[in-house]
Amino acid sequence: MEASWPLWVVGGAFVLLGVIFSADPKESREFFVRQVRFLYGDRAAQRYRRLPAGLFLALALAMVGVGILFGCFAAGL
């Protein structure tokens, strides 16, 4: 059990971020656009802005699923 705490932490972080991002997919898209603009510039940010919000909802739900999977690994299931 002691060696599995990193999986619990990472799994919990994935679930937490997934729930936050799934609450408002349009706002999560804008969050990613701001991050991409900072790293790669306006042209790359415009490409992300054109992506549908449903894609970001699917990404958020996948993050929740990965977090649950990490929790199952940590529990030894």
All heavy atoms as a GROMACS GRO file, in nm:
protein
  599
    1MET      N    1   0.081  -0.119   0.000
    1MET     CA    2   0.000   0.000   0.000
    1MET      C    3   0.085   0.126   0.000
    1MET      O    4   0.050   0.225  -0.061
    1MET     CB    5  -0.092  -0.003   0.122
    1MET     CG    6  -0.187   0.112   0.130
    1MET     SD    7  -0.310   0.098   0.001
    1MET     CE    8  -0.408   0.240   0.035
    2GLU      N    9   0.200   0.121   0.068
    2GLU     CA   10   0.284   0.240   0.076
    2GLU      C   11   0.341   0.280  -0.059
    2GLU      O   12   0.358   0.397  -0.086
    2GLU     CB   13   0.398   0.216   0.174
    2GLU     CG   14   0.352   0.205   0.317
    2GLU     CD   15   0.468   0.178   0.411
    2GLU    OE1   16   0.583   0.201   0.371
    2GLU    OE2   17   0.443   0.135   0.524
    3ALA      N   18   0.369   0.183  -0.144
    3ALA     CA   19   0.428   0.214  -0.273
    3ALA      C   20   0.324   0.263  -0.374
    3ALA      O   21   0.360   0.308  -0.481
    3ALA     CB   22   0.500   0.092  -0.328
    4SER      N   23   0.196   0.256  -0.342
    4SER     CA   24   0.094   0.294  -0.439
    4SER      C   25   0.044   0.437  -0.421
    4SER      O   26  -0.042   0.480  -0.496
    4SER     CB   27  -0.024   0.197  -0.432
    4SER     OG   28  -0.090   0.211  -0.309
    5TRP      N   29   0.096   0.511  -0.324
    5TRP     CA   30   0.045   0.647  -0.302
    5TRP      C   31   0.065   0.739  -0.421
    5TRP      O   32  -0.020   0.826  -0.444
    5TRP     CB   33   0.098   0.706  -0.172
    5TRP     CG   34   0.244   0.743  -0.173
    5TRP    CD1   35   0.346   0.666  -0.133
    5TRP    CD2   36   0.299   0.865  -0.218
    5TRP    NE1   37   0.464   0.732  -0.150
    5TRP    CE2   38   0.438   0.855  -0.203
    5TRP    CE3   39   0.246   0.982  -0.271
    5TRP    CZ2   40   0.525   0.957  -0.238
    5TRP    CZ3   41   0.333   1.085  -0.307
    5TRP    CH2   42   0.470   1.071  -0.289
    6PRO      N   43   0.174   0.726  -0.500
    6PRO     CA   44   0.183   0.814  -0.618
    6PRO      C   45   0.069   0.790  -0.718
    6PRO      O   46   0.021   0.885  -0.781
    6PRO     CB   47   0.318   0.780  -0.681
    6PRO     CG   48   0.399   0.724  -0.569
    6PRO     CD   49   0.301   0.652  -0.483
    7LEU      N   50   0.025   0.665  -0.731
    7LEU     CA   51  -0.088   0.638  -0.820
    7LEU      C   52  -0.216   0.703  -0.769
    7LEU      O   53  -0.297   0.753  -0.847
    7LEU     CB   54  -0.109   0.488  -0.836
    7LEU     CG   55  -0.015   0.417  -0.933
    7LEU    CD1   56  -0.039   0.267  -0.927
    7LEU    CD2   57  -0.033   0.468  -1.073
    8TRP      N   58  -0.235   0.703  -0.638
    8TRP     CA   59  -0.353   0.768  -0.580
    8TRP      C   60  -0.349   0.919  -0.608
    8TRP      O   61  -0.450   0.979  -0.643
    8TRP     CB   62  -0.361   0.746  -0.429
    8TRP     CG   63  -0.403   0.610  -0.388
    8TRP    CD1   64  -0.326   0.516  -0.327
    8TRP    CD2   65  -0.532   0.550  -0.405
    8TRP    NE1   66  -0.399   0.403  -0.305
    8TRP    CE2   67  -0.526   0.421  -0.351
    8TRP    CE3   68  -0.652   0.594  -0.460
    8TRP    CZ2   69  -0.634   0.335  -0.350
    8TRP    CZ3   70  -0.761   0.509  -0.460
    8TRP    CH2   71  -0.751   0.381  -0.405
    9VAL      N   72  -0.231   0.979  -0.592
    9VAL     CA   73  -0.217   1.123  -0.612
    9VAL      C   74  -0.240   1.159  -0.758
    9VAL      O   75  -0.317   1.252  -0.790
    9VAL     CB   76  -0.078   1.171  -0.565
    9VAL    CG1   77  -0.053   1.315  -0.604
    9VAL    CG2   78  -0.066   1.154  -0.414
   10VAL      N   79  -0.177   1.087  -0.849
   10VAL     CA   80  -0.193   1.115  -0.992
   10VAL      C   81  -0.336   1.088  -1.036
   10VAL      O   82  -0.396   1.166  -1.111
   10VAL     CB   83  -0.091   1.034  -1.075
   10VAL    CG1   84  -0.118   1.046  -1.223
   10VAL    CG2   85   0.050   1.079  -1.044
   11GLY      N   86  -0.394   0.978  -0.988
   11GLY     CA   87  -0.532   0.946  -1.023
   11GLY      C   88  -0.629   1.051  -0.972
   11GLY      O   89  -0.721   1.094  -1.042
   12GLY      N   90  -0.608   1.096  -0.850
   12GLY     CA   91  -0.692   1.202  -0.795
   12GLY      C   92  -0.679   1.332  -0.871
   12GLY      O   93  -0.778   1.403  -0.892
   13ALA      N   94  -0.557   1.364  -0.914
   13ALA     CA   95  -0.537   1.486  -0.992
   13ALA      C   96  -0.609   1.477  -1.127
   13ALA      O   97  -0.671   1.575  -1.172
   13ALA     CB   98  -0.388   1.510  -1.013
   14PHE      N   99  -0.601   1.362  -1.192
   14PHE     CA  100  -0.671   1.344  -1.319
   14PHE      C  101  -0.822   1.358  -1.302
   14PHE      O  102  -0.889   1.423  -1.382
   14PHE     CB  103  -0.637   1.209  -1.382
   14PHE     CG  104  -0.521   1.213  -1.476
   14PHE    CD1  105  -0.395   1.174  -1.433
   14PHE    CD2  106  -0.537   1.254  -1.606
   14PHE    CE1  107  -0.288   1.176  -1.519
   14PHE    CE2  108  -0.430   1.257  -1.693
   14PHE     CZ  109  -0.304   1.219  -1.648
   15VAL      N  110  -0.876   1.296  -1.197
   15VAL     CA  111  -1.020   1.306  -1.173
   15VAL      C  112  -1.059   1.450  -1.145
   15VAL      O  113  -1.157   1.502  -1.200
   15VAL     CB  114  -1.063   1.212  -1.059
   15VAL    CG1  115  -1.205   1.242  -1.015
   15VAL    CG2  116  -1.051   1.067  -1.102
   16LEU      N  117  -0.984   1.518  -1.061
   16LEU     CA  118  -1.015   1.656  -1.026
   16LEU      C  119  -1.011   1.747  -1.149
   16LEU      O  120  -1.104   1.824  -1.174
   16LEU     CB  121  -0.918   1.706  -0.920
   16LEU     CG  122  -0.939   1.849  -0.871
   16LEU    CD1  123  -1.072   1.859  -0.800
   16LEU    CD2  124  -0.826   1.889  -0.779
   17LEU      N  125  -0.906   1.737  -1.228
   17LEU     CA  126  -0.897   1.820  -1.349
   17LEU      C  127  -1.005   1.784  -1.450
   17LEU      O  128  -1.061   1.872  -1.516
   17LEU     CB  129  -0.758   1.806  -1.413
   17LEU     CG  130  -0.645   1.876  -1.340
   17LEU    CD1  131  -0.512   1.842  -1.405
   17LEU    CD2  132  -0.666   2.025  -1.336
   18GLY      N  133  -1.033   1.656  -1.462
   18GLY     CA  134  -1.138   1.614  -1.555
   18GLY      C  135  -1.274   1.668  -1.518
   18GLY      O  136  -1.350   1.714  -1.603
   19VAL      N  137  -1.305   1.667  -1.388
   19VAL     CA  138  -1.434   1.720  -1.343
   19VAL      C  139  -1.439   1.871  -1.364
   19VAL      O  140  -1.541   1.925  -1.408
   19VAL     CB  141  -1.458   1.683  -1.195
   19VAL    CG1  142  -1.574   1.759  -1.136
   19VAL    CG2  143  -1.481   1.534  -1.183
   20ILE      N  144  -1.330   1.939  -1.335
   20ILE     CA  145  -1.328   2.085  -1.355
   20ILE      C  146  -1.346   2.119  -1.502
   20ILE      O  147  -1.424   2.208  -1.538
   20ILE     CB  148  -1.196   2.143  -1.300
   20ILE    CG1  149  -1.196   2.136  -1.148
   20ILE    CG2  150  -1.177   2.287  -1.347
   20ILE    CD1  151  -1.063   2.170  -1.086
   21PHE      N  152  -1.273   2.050  -1.591
   21PHE     CA  153  -1.282   2.081  -1.733
   21PHE      C  154  -1.415   2.037  -1.794
   21PHE      O  155  -1.460   2.096  -1.892
   21PHE     CB  156  -1.166   2.019  -1.811
   21PHE     CG  157  -1.036   2.090  -1.791
   21PHE    CD1  158  -0.918   2.020  -1.789
   21PHE    CD2  159  -1.031   2.227  -1.773
   21PHE    CE1  160  -0.797   2.085  -1.772
   21PHE    CE2  161  -0.911   2.293  -1.756
   21PHE     CZ  162  -0.793   2.222  -1.755
   22SER      N  163  -1.477   1.934  -1.739
   22SER     CA  164  -1.605   1.890  -1.796
   22SER      C  165  -1.721   1.978  -1.753
   22SER      O  166  -1.828   1.974  -1.813
   22SER     CB  167  -1.633   1.745  -1.758
   22SER     OG  168  -1.658   1.733  -1.620
   23ALA      N  169  -1.701   2.062  -1.651
   23ALA     CA  170  -1.808   2.150  -1.605
   23ALA      C  171  -1.846   2.252  -1.712
   23ALA      O  172  -1.963   2.283  -1.730
   23ALA     CB  173  -1.768   2.220  -1.477
   24ASP      N  174  -1.747   2.303  -1.785
   24ASP     CA  175  -1.774   2.400  -1.891
   24ASP      C  176  -1.674   2.378  -2.004
   24ASP      O  177  -1.564   2.434  -2.001
   24ASP     CB  178  -1.764   2.543  -1.837
   24ASP     CG  179  -1.814   2.646  -1.936
   24ASP    OD1  180  -1.866   2.606  -2.042
   24ASP    OD2  181  -1.802   2.766  -1.907
   25PRO      N  182  -1.709   2.297  -2.104
   25PRO     CA  183  -1.614   2.266  -2.212
   25PRO      C  184  -1.570   2.389  -2.291
   25PRO      O  185  -1.457   2.396  -2.337
   25PRO     CB  186  -1.689   2.168  -2.301
   25PRO     CG  187  -1.800   2.116  -2.218
   25PRO     CD  188  -1.832   2.221  -2.117
   26LYS      N  189  -1.658   2.487  -2.307
   26LYS     CA  190  -1.619   2.607  -2.383
   26LYS      C  191  -1.512   2.685  -2.310
   26LYS      O  192  -1.418   2.736  -2.371
   26LYS     CB  193  -1.741   2.695  -2.408
   26LYS     CG  194  -1.838   2.634  -2.506
   26LYS     CD  195  -1.957   2.724  -2.529
   26LYS     CE  196  -2.054   2.654  -2.624
   26LYS     NZ  197  -2.174   2.734  -2.646
   27GLU      N  198  -1.525   2.693  -2.179
   27GLU     CA  199  -1.423   2.764  -2.101
   27GLU      C  200  -1.292   2.686  -2.099
   27GLU      O  201  -1.184   2.746  -2.100
   27GLU     CB  202  -1.474   2.788  -1.960
   27GLU     CG  203  -1.382   2.874  -1.877
   27GLU     CD  204  -1.359   3.012  -1.936
   27GLU    OE1  205  -1.454   3.070  -1.993
   27GLU    OE2  206  -1.244   3.061  -1.928
   28SER      N  207  -1.300   2.553  -2.097
   28SER     CA  208  -1.175   2.475  -2.100
   28SER      C  209  -1.106   2.492  -2.235
   28SER      O  210  -0.984   2.496  -2.242
   28SER     CB  211  -1.201   2.329  -2.069
   28SER     OG  212  -1.284   2.270  -2.165
   29ARG      N  213  -1.186   2.505  -2.343
   29ARG     CA  214  -1.125   2.532  -2.474
   29ARG      C  215  -1.052   2.666  -2.471
   29ARG      O  216  -0.939   2.677  -2.519
   29ARG     CB  217  -1.232   2.532  -2.582
   29ARG     CG  218  -1.176   2.568  -2.718
   29ARG     CD  219  -1.279   2.566  -2.827
   29ARG     NE  220  -1.389   2.656  -2.796
   29ARG     CZ  221  -1.506   2.654  -2.859
   29ARG    NH1  222  -1.528   2.566  -2.953
   29ARG    NH2  223  -1.600   2.739  -2.826
   30GLU      N  224  -1.114   2.767  -2.412
   30GLU     CA  225  -1.049   2.898  -2.403
   30GLU      C  226  -0.924   2.892  -2.316
   30GLU      O  227  -0.825   2.961  -2.343
   30GLU     CB  228  -1.147   3.002  -2.349
   30GLU     CG  229  -1.258   3.035  -2.446
   30GLU     CD  230  -1.208   3.085  -2.580
   30GLU    OE1  231  -1.114   3.168  -2.582
   30GLU    OE2  232  -1.261   3.040  -2.682
   31PHE      N  233  -0.926   2.809  -2.212
   31PHE     CA  234  -0.807   2.791  -2.129
   31PHE      C  235  -0.692   2.735  -2.212
   31PHE      O  236  -0.580   2.785  -2.206
   31PHE     CB  237  -0.839   2.697  -2.012
   31PHE     CG  238  -0.719   2.657  -1.932
   31PHE    CD1  239  -0.662   2.743  -1.841
   31PHE    CD2  240  -0.662   2.531  -1.950
   31PHE    CE1  241  -0.551   2.706  -1.768
   31PHE    CE2  242  -0.552   2.493  -1.878
   31PHE     CZ  243  -0.496   2.581  -1.786
   32PHE      N  244  -0.721   2.631  -2.291
   32PHE     CA  245  -0.617   2.573  -2.376
   32PHE      C  246  -0.570   2.672  -2.481
   32PHE      O  247  -0.452   2.678  -2.514
   32PHE     CB  248  -0.666   2.445  -2.442
   32PHE     CG  249  -0.666   2.327  -2.350
   32PHE    CD1  250  -0.784   2.265  -2.314
   32PHE    CD2  251  -0.548   2.277  -2.298
   32PHE    CE1  252  -0.785   2.157  -2.229
   32PHE    CE2  253  -0.546   2.169  -2.214
   32PHE     CZ  254  -0.665   2.109  -2.178
   33VAL      N  255  -0.662   2.754  -2.535
   33VAL     CA  256  -0.625   2.855  -2.634
   33VAL      C  257  -0.528   2.955  -2.572
   33VAL      O  258  -0.428   2.993  -2.635
   33VAL     CB  259  -0.750   2.925  -2.691
   33VAL    CG1  260  -0.714   3.051  -2.767
   33VAL    CG2  261  -0.828   2.830  -2.780
   34ARG      N  262  -0.554   2.997  -2.449
   34ARG     CA  263  -0.462   3.092  -2.383
   34ARG      C  264  -0.324   3.029  -2.362
   34ARG      O  265  -0.222   3.096  -2.380
   34ARG     CB  266  -0.520   3.136  -2.249
   34ARG     CG  267  -0.633   3.234  -2.262
   34ARG     CD  268  -0.669   3.297  -2.128
   34ARG     NE  269  -0.708   3.202  -2.027
   34ARG     CZ  270  -0.832   3.160  -2.006
   34ARG    NH1  271  -0.930   3.207  -2.081
   34ARG    NH2  272  -0.859   3.073  -1.911
   35GLN      N  273  -0.322   2.901  -2.324
   35GLN     CA  274  -0.194   2.834  -2.302
   35GLN      C  275  -0.117   2.819  -2.432
   35GLN      O  276   0.005   2.842  -2.436
   35GLN     CB  277  -0.215   2.698  -2.236
   35GLN     CG  278  -0.285   2.702  -2.103
   35GLN     CD  279  -0.221   2.796  -2.005
   35GLN    OE1  280  -0.100   2.795  -1.988
   35GLN    NE2  281  -0.300   2.879  -1.943
   36VAL      N  282  -0.186   2.783  -2.539
   36VAL     CA  283  -0.121   2.765  -2.669
   36VAL      C  284  -0.072   2.900  -2.721
   36VAL      O  285   0.038   2.910  -2.778
   36VAL     CB  286  -0.217   2.697  -2.769
   36VAL    CG1  287  -0.164   2.703  -2.910
   36VAL    CG2  288  -0.240   2.553  -2.728
   37ARG      N  289  -0.151   3.005  -2.702
   37ARG     CA  290  -0.109   3.138  -2.746
   37ARG      C  291   0.019   3.179  -2.676
   37ARG      O  292   0.110   3.236  -2.736
   37ARG     CB  293  -0.217   3.241  -2.721
   37ARG     CG  294  -0.177   3.380  -2.769
   37ARG     CD  295  -0.281   3.487  -2.744
   37ARG     NE  296  -0.404   3.457  -2.814
   37ARG     CZ  297  -0.522   3.445  -2.754
   37ARG    NH1  298  -0.533   3.462  -2.625
   37ARG    NH2  299  -0.629   3.418  -2.824
   38PHE      N  300   0.028   3.150  -2.547
   38PHE     CA  301   0.148   3.185  -2.470
   38PHE      C  302   0.270   3.108  -2.522
   38PHE      O  303   0.379   3.163  -2.532
   38PHE     CB  304   0.125   3.156  -2.322
   38PHE     CG  305   0.244   3.185  -2.236
   38PHE    CD1  306   0.280   3.314  -2.207
   38PHE    CD2  307   0.321   3.081  -2.186
   38PHE    CE1  308   0.390   3.341  -2.128
   38PHE    CE2  309   0.431   3.106  -2.107
   38PHE     CZ  310   0.465   3.237  -2.078
   39LEU      N  311   0.251   2.980  -2.552
   39LEU     CA  312   0.365   2.896  -2.592
   39LEU      C  313   0.400   2.908  -2.740
   39LEU      O  314   0.518   2.912  -2.776
   39LEU     CB  315   0.336   2.750  -2.559
   39LEU     CG  316   0.328   2.716  -2.411
   39LEU    CD1  317   0.284   2.573  -2.391
   39LEU    CD2  318   0.462   2.740  -2.344
   40TYR      N  319   0.297   2.912  -2.829
   40TYR     CA  320   0.324   2.899  -2.972
   40TYR      C  321   0.279   3.017  -3.056
   40TYR      O  322   0.303   3.020  -3.176
   40TYR     CB  323   0.257   2.773  -3.026
   40TYR     CG  324   0.307   2.647  -2.959
   40TYR    CD1  325   0.225   2.573  -2.876
   40TYR    CD2  326   0.437   2.603  -2.978
   40TYR    CE1  327   0.270   2.459  -2.813
   40TYR    CE2  328   0.484   2.489  -2.917
   40TYR     CZ  329   0.400   2.418  -2.834
   40TYR     OH  330   0.446   2.305  -2.772
   41GLY      N  331   0.206   3.111  -2.999
   41GLY     CA  332   0.166   3.229  -3.074
   41GLY      C  333   0.019   3.226  -3.117
   41GLY      O  334  -0.053   3.129  -3.097
   42ASP      N  335  -0.022   3.337  -3.178
   42ASP     CA  336  -0.163   3.355  -3.215
   42ASP      C  337  -0.211   3.259  -3.324
   42ASP      O  338  -0.326   3.216  -3.322
   42ASP     CB  339  -0.188   3.498  -3.262
   42ASP     CG  340  -0.184   3.597  -3.147
   42ASP    OD1  341  -0.218   3.554  -3.035
   42ASP    OD2  342  -0.149   3.713  -3.170
   43ARG      N  343  -0.125   3.227  -3.417
   43ARG     CA  344  -0.169   3.141  -3.528
   43ARG      C  345  -0.207   3.002  -3.479
   43ARG      O  346  -0.309   2.946  -3.519
   43ARG     CB  347  -0.057   3.132  -3.631
   43ARG     CG  348  -0.099   3.067  -3.757
   43ARG     CD  349   0.007   3.082  -3.861
   43ARG     NE  350  -0.039   3.023  -3.985
   43ARG     CZ  351   0.032   3.018  -4.093
   43ARG    NH1  352   0.153   3.072  -4.094
   43ARG    NH2  353  -0.015   2.962  -4.201
   44ALA      N  354  -0.127   2.947  -3.391
   44ALA     CA  355  -0.159   2.814  -3.335
   44ALA      C  356  -0.283   2.822  -3.246
   44ALA      O  357  -0.364   2.730  -3.244
   44ALA     CB  358  -0.040   2.761  -3.256
   45ALA      N  359  -0.300   2.933  -3.175
   45ALA     CA  360  -0.416   2.948  -3.087
   45ALA      C  361  -0.545   2.952  -3.168
   45ALA      O  362  -0.648   2.901  -3.124
   45ALA     CB  363  -0.402   3.074  -3.003
   46GLN      N  364  -0.542   3.011  -3.287
   46GLN     CA  365  -0.662   3.017  -3.370
   46GLN      C  366  -0.705   2.877  -3.415
   46GLN      O  367  -0.824   2.850  -3.429
   46GLN     CB  368  -0.639   3.107  -3.492
   46GLN     CG  369  -0.630   3.253  -3.457
   46GLN     CD  370  -0.754   3.303  -3.388
   46GLN    OE1  371  -0.864   3.264  -3.420
   46GLN    NE2  372  -0.735   3.389  -3.289
   47ARG      N  373  -0.608   2.789  -3.439
   47ARG     CA  374  -0.644   2.651  -3.476
   47ARG      C  375  -0.717   2.582  -3.363
   47ARG      O  376  -0.813   2.508  -3.385
   47ARG     CB  377  -0.518   2.573  -3.513
   47ARG     CG  378  -0.461   2.611  -3.648
   47ARG     CD  379  -0.354   2.515  -3.687
   47ARG     NE  380  -0.247   2.517  -3.588
   47ARG     CZ  381  -0.120   2.541  -3.616
   47ARG    NH1  382  -0.084   2.562  -3.740
   47ARG    NH2  383  -0.030   2.540  -3.522
   48TYR      N  384  -0.673   2.603  -3.238
   48TYR     CA  385  -0.740   2.542  -3.124
   48TYR      C  386  -0.878   2.603  -3.100
   48TYR      O  387  -0.968   2.536  -3.056
   48TYR     CB  388  -0.655   2.557  -2.997
   48TYR     CG  389  -0.552   2.449  -2.983
   48TYR    CD1  390  -0.427   2.460  -3.042
   48TYR    CD2  391  -0.580   2.334  -2.913
   48TYR    CE1  392  -0.333   2.360  -3.030
   48TYR    CE2  393  -0.487   2.233  -2.900
   48TYR     CZ  394  -0.363   2.247  -2.960
   48TYR     OH  395  -0.271   2.148  -2.948
   49ARG      N  396  -0.894   2.731  -3.130
   49ARG     CA  397  -1.023   2.796  -3.108
   49ARG      C  398  -1.129   2.739  -3.201
   49ARG      O  399  -1.247   2.738  -3.169
   49ARG     CB  400  -1.010   2.946  -3.128
   49ARG     CG  401  -1.140   3.018  -3.102
   49ARG     CD  402  -1.125   3.166  -3.089
   49ARG     NE  403  -1.079   3.193  -2.952
   49ARG     CZ  404  -0.980   3.277  -2.923
   49ARG    NH1  405  -0.919   3.341  -3.019
   49ARG    NH2  406  -0.944   3.297  -2.800
   50ARG      N  407  -1.090   2.689  -3.318
   50ARG     CA  408  -1.187   2.634  -3.413
   50ARG      C  409  -1.230   2.493  -3.379
   50ARG      O  410  -1.325   2.442  -3.438
   50ARG     CB  411  -1.128   2.637  -3.555
   50ARG     CG  412  -1.122   2.776  -3.613
   50ARG     CD  413  -1.088   2.771  -3.760
   50ARG     NE  414  -0.957   2.714  -3.783
   50ARG     CZ  415  -0.849   2.784  -3.815
   50ARG    NH1  416  -0.856   2.913  -3.826
   50ARG    NH2  417  -0.734   2.725  -3.838
   51LEU      N  418  -1.165   2.426  -3.286
   51LEU     CA  419  -1.204   2.291  -3.248
   51LEU      C  420  -1.337   2.294  -3.174
   51LEU      O  421  -1.364   2.387  -3.098
   51LEU     CB  422  -1.096   2.228  -3.160
   51LEU     CG  423  -0.963   2.198  -3.227
   51LEU    CD1  424  -0.862   2.150  -3.125
   51LEU    CD2  425  -0.980   2.096  -3.336
   52PRO      N  426  -1.421   2.193  -3.193
   52PRO     CA  427  -1.551   2.192  -3.124
   52PRO      C  428  -1.535   2.170  -2.974
   52PRO      O  429  -1.443   2.102  -2.927
   52PRO     CB  430  -1.625   2.076  -3.190
   52PRO     CG  431  -1.519   1.990  -3.247
   52PRO     CD  432  -1.404   2.079  -3.282
   53ALA      N  433  -1.628   2.228  -2.898
   53ALA     CA  434  -1.623   2.216  -2.752
   53ALA      C  435  -1.648   2.072  -2.708
   53ALA      O  436  -1.600   2.030  -2.602
   53ALA     CB  437  -1.725   2.309  -2.688
   54GLY      N  438  -1.719   1.994  -2.789
   54GLY     CA  439  -1.744   1.855  -2.756
   54GLY      C  440  -1.616   1.773  -2.748
   54GLY      O  441  -1.606   1.677  -2.672
   55LEU      N  442  -1.517   1.812  -2.825
   55LEU     CA  443  -1.388   1.744  -2.820
   55LEU      C  444  -1.322   1.764  -2.683
   55LEU      O  445  -1.265   1.671  -2.626
   55LEU     CB  446  -1.296   1.796  -2.931
   55LEU     CG  447  -1.158   1.736  -2.940
   55LEU    CD1  448  -1.168   1.591  -2.983
   55LEU    CD2  449  -1.074   1.815  -3.037
   56PHE      N  450  -1.335   1.883  -2.629
   56PHE     CA  451  -1.278   1.910  -2.498
   56PHE      C  452  -1.357   1.842  -2.387
   56PHE      O  453  -1.301   1.804  -2.284
   56PHE     CB  454  -1.267   2.061  -2.476
   56PHE     CG  455  -1.163   2.123  -2.564
   56PHE    CD1  456  -1.196   2.176  -2.686
   56PHE    CD2  457  -1.031   2.125  -2.524
   56PHE    CE1  458  -1.100   2.231  -2.768
   56PHE    CE2  459  -0.934   2.180  -2.605
   56PHE     CZ  460  -0.968   2.232  -2.727
   57LEU      N  461  -1.487   1.826  -2.406
   57LEU     CA  462  -1.567   1.750  -2.311
   57LEU      C  463  -1.524   1.604  -2.311
   57LEU      O  464  -1.509   1.542  -2.206
   57LEU     CB  465  -1.716   1.761  -2.344
   57LEU     CG  466  -1.810   1.682  -2.255
   57LEU    CD1  467  -1.798   1.728  -2.110
   57LEU    CD2  468  -1.952   1.693  -2.304
   58ALA      N  469  -1.501   1.548  -2.429
   58ALA     CA  470  -1.454   1.410  -2.439
   58ALA      C  471  -1.317   1.394  -2.373
   58ALA      O  472  -1.290   1.295  -2.304
   58ALA     CB  473  -1.448   1.366  -2.585
   59LEU      N  474  -1.230   1.493  -2.392
   59LEU     CA  475  -1.099   1.490  -2.328
   59LEU      C  476  -1.112   1.493  -2.176
   59LEU      O  477  -1.043   1.418  -2.105
   59LEU     CB  478  -1.014   1.608  -2.376
   59LEU     CG  479  -0.878   1.626  -2.312
   59LEU    CD1  480  -0.787   1.511  -2.351
   59LEU    CD2  481  -0.818   1.758  -2.352
   60ALA      N  482  -1.202   1.576  -2.125
   60ALA     CA  483  -1.222   1.585  -1.980
   60ALA      C  484  -1.276   1.455  -1.924
   60ALA      O  485  -1.232   1.408  -1.818
   60ALA     CB  486  -1.315   1.701  -1.948
   61LEU      N  487  -1.372   1.394  -1.993
   61LEU     CA  488  -1.426   1.266  -1.946
   61LEU      C  489  -1.322   1.156  -1.954
   61LEU      O  490  -1.320   1.065  -1.869
   61LEU     CB  491  -1.552   1.231  -2.024
   61LEU     CG  492  -1.670   1.327  -2.000
   61LEU    CD1  493  -1.787   1.287  -2.089
   61LEU    CD2  494  -1.709   1.331  -1.855
   62ALA      N  495  -1.235   1.161  -2.054
   62ALA     CA  496  -1.126   1.064  -2.062
   62ALA      C  497  -1.030   1.081  -1.945
   62ALA      O  498  -0.977   0.982  -1.892
   62ALA     CB  499  -1.053   1.078  -2.195
   63MET      N  500  -1.007   1.206  -1.904
   63MET     CA  501  -0.921   1.230  -1.788
   63MET      C  502  -0.982   1.170  -1.661
   63MET      O  503  -0.909   1.112  -1.579
   63MET     CB  504  -0.898   1.380  -1.770
   63MET     CG  505  -0.809   1.441  -1.875
   63MET     SD  506  -0.799   1.619  -1.861
   63MET     CE  507  -0.705   1.637  -1.713
   64VAL      N  508  -1.113   1.180  -1.645
   64VAL     CA  509  -1.179   1.119  -1.531
   64VAL      C  510  -1.162   0.967  -1.536
   64VAL      O  511  -1.131   0.903  -1.435
   64VAL     CB  512  -1.329   1.157  -1.527
   64VAL    CG1  513  -1.402   1.076  -1.422
   64VAL    CG2  514  -1.345   1.306  -1.501
   65GLY      N  515  -1.178   0.910  -1.654
   65GLY     CA  516  -1.162   0.765  -1.670
   65GLY      C  517  -1.020   0.719  -1.638
   65GLY      O  518  -1.002   0.616  -1.573
   66VAL      N  519  -0.921   0.794  -1.682
   66VAL     CA  520  -0.782   0.759  -1.654
   66VAL      C  521  -0.755   0.770  -1.503
   66VAL      O  522  -0.685   0.685  -1.446
   66VAL     CB  523  -0.686   0.849  -1.735
   66VAL    CG1  524  -0.544   0.838  -1.685
   66VAL    CG2  525  -0.694   0.813  -1.882
   67GLY      N  526  -0.812   0.870  -1.439
   67GLY     CA  527  -0.795   0.884  -1.294
   67GLY      C  528  -0.856   0.767  -1.219
   67GLY      O  529  -0.797   0.717  -1.123
   68ILE      N  530  -0.972   0.723  -1.262
   68ILE     CA  531  -1.035   0.606  -1.199
   68ILE      C  532  -0.951   0.482  -1.224
   68ILE      O  533  -0.933   0.398  -1.134
   68ILE     CB  534  -1.179   0.591  -1.251
   68ILE    CG1  535  -1.265   0.704  -1.198
   68ILE    CG2  536  -1.237   0.455  -1.210
   68ILE    CD1  537  -1.403   0.711  -1.259
   69LEU      N  538  -0.897   0.468  -1.343
   69LEU     CA  539  -0.811   0.354  -1.374
   69LEU      C  540  -0.686   0.354  -1.286
   69LEU      O  541  -0.646   0.249  -1.234
   69LEU     CB  542  -0.772   0.358  -1.522
   69LEU     CG  543  -0.692   0.241  -1.575
   69LEU    CD1  544  -0.777   0.114  -1.571
   69LEU    CD2  545  -0.644   0.269  -1.715
   70PHE      N  546  -0.624   0.471  -1.266
   70PHE     CA  547  -0.508   0.479  -1.177
   70PHE      C  548  -0.547   0.441  -1.034
   70PHE      O  549  -0.470   0.377  -0.963
   70PHE     CB  550  -0.446   0.618  -1.179
   70PHE     CG  551  -0.359   0.645  -1.299
   70PHE    CD1  552  -0.327   0.774  -1.333
   70PHE    CD2  553  -0.307   0.543  -1.376
   70PHE    CE1  554  -0.247   0.802  -1.441
   70PHE    CE2  555  -0.228   0.568  -1.484
   70PHE     CZ  556  -0.196   0.698  -1.517
   71GLY      N  557  -0.668   0.483  -0.992
   71GLY     CA  558  -0.715   0.446  -0.859
   71GLY      C  559  -0.733   0.295  -0.845
   71GLY      O  560  -0.703   0.237  -0.742
   72CYS      N  561  -0.782   0.234  -0.950
   72CYS     CA  562  -0.797   0.086  -0.948
   72CYS      C  563  -0.662   0.018  -0.942
   72CYS      O  564  -0.645  -0.081  -0.870
   72CYS     CB  565  -0.873   0.040  -1.072
   72CYS     SG  566  -1.046   0.084  -1.071
   73PHE      N  567  -0.565   0.069  -1.016
   73PHE     CA  568  -0.429   0.012  -1.008
   73PHE      C  569  -0.371   0.029  -0.869
   73PHE      O  570  -0.308  -0.063  -0.816
   73PHE     CB  571  -0.337   0.078  -1.110
   73PHE     CG  572  -0.361   0.036  -1.252
   73PHE    CD1  573  -0.326   0.122  -1.356
   73PHE    CD2  574  -0.420  -0.084  -1.285
   73PHE    CE1  575  -0.348   0.086  -1.487
   73PHE    CE2  576  -0.443  -0.121  -1.416
   73PHE     CZ  577  -0.406  -0.035  -1.517
   74ALA      N  578  -0.394   0.145  -0.808
   74ALA     CA  579  -0.340   0.171  -0.675
   74ALA      C  580  -0.405   0.080  -0.571
   74ALA      O  581  -0.341   0.039  -0.475
   74ALA     CB  582  -0.359   0.318  -0.638
   75ALA      N  583  -0.534   0.051  -0.591
   75ALA     CA  584  -0.604  -0.036  -0.496
   75ALA      C  585  -0.572  -0.183  -0.518
   75ALA      O  586  -0.609  -0.267  -0.437
   75ALA     CB  587  -0.755  -0.013  -0.507
   76GLY      N  588  -0.507  -0.214  -0.629
   76GLY     CA  589  -0.471  -0.351  -0.657
   76GLY      C  590  -0.583  -0.432  -0.719
   76GLY      O  591  -0.586  -0.554  -0.708
   77LEU      N  592  -0.675  -0.363  -0.784
   77LEU     CA  593  -0.786  -0.436  -0.848
   77LEU      C  594  -0.750  -0.482  -0.987
   77LEU      O  595  -0.669  -0.433  -1.054
   77LEU     CB  596  -0.910  -0.344  -0.854
   77LEU     CG  597  -0.963  -0.299  -0.720
   77LEU    CD1  598  -1.080  -0.204  -0.741
   77LEU    CD2  599  -1.007  -0.416  -0.637
   0.00000   0.00000   0.00000
